[in-house]
Amino acid sequence: MGKKVVVIGCGLVGMSYVYSLVNQKTNVSELVLVDLDKERVMGEVMDLSHCLFFAFSRIDIRAGDYSDCGDADLVVITAGVKQKIGDTRMDLIEANSVIFKTIISSVVQSGFKGIFLVATNPVDVMTYLTWKYSSFDCNRVIGSGTSLDTARLRFLIGDRLKISPKNIHAYVMGEHGDSEFISWSGASIGTENVHEFLSDDELNNISNEVVNAAYSIINRKGSTSYGIGMCLVDITRAILGDYNSIITVSSYDLENDVYIGRPAIINKNGVREVIPITLTKEENDKFLKSVEIIKSAILKVK
Ligand code: NAD
């Protein structure tokens, strides 16, 4: 049976997600767009409807409101303010936590029983707040986490080595932000460890490029949207298609009481399980540093 998705926040990220979704084969049959700017959303719906002639399958796309979440399978949240040049993702926390209180309570009031997928930054904190404000089971609240950073990493390695990014098994973990890190010890190209192919200097350069990718794009075009749009579709397909895909989403870490980016198995129940990864001492210290940063940001809004 076709699935229903409600997108809350139809700016650049929300619409990049919707446009990617319409362009891919999925089992979504109903797509509802919600935004404060109702006129712009009407325009988006009209424009998108004209794409449907070319789409893989029939999708009913319309503008709506929170009552549409009641029978939705997935609510994707991209509403809120974004980084301006010079801002870190954490600079958005105050404005976006206020918006989220209203959004999450309105979604819950609708009787929503599906899965939350959050992209608004700082995404680890906003996902934690979504979990707290909704009182949902933690497995049913997912943040895009470091999925975009992992896609960037695999692209960069693949581009250097002329190998398909699909055959690169490497993960960006931790905060989706300045303290994120790559677990190089477990990274492989096909079956061989990445150190067989790239020197420490090359790995450091790639690491810096990944961590600074958003700043490099924002300095040039003001915001990032296509990459996260595709990541959100990938997570959507894993959930609604019950794929059991391994994706570095932001999931709940019971030991540290934070949401944080780690590879996890994603299916129709949301996060099925987090994959235990053996980290070196240095990598584990980086993970704990990310935990502390997210934790103190959560305390600030609490
Ligand atoms: P944008 O300004 O283009 O769009 C934001 C939209 O949210 C606007 O249409 C606005 O009207 C809407 N909005 C604001 N408050 C709302 C509310 N209370 N209810 C409904 N809609 C509301 O911004 P954008 O470029 O789409 O970015 C959105 C968010 O996504 C930002 O926080 C940005 O930092 C984040 N982002 C995350 C990632 C990631 O990897 N997780 C990547 C890129 C951007």
Residues whose N, C-alpha, C, O or C-beta is under 5 A from the ligand:
A	BS01	NAD	I8 G9 C10 G11 L12 V13 G14 V34 D35 L36 D37 T78 A79 G80 V81 K82 Q83 I99 A119 T120 N121 V123 S144 G145 L148 S223 T224 I228
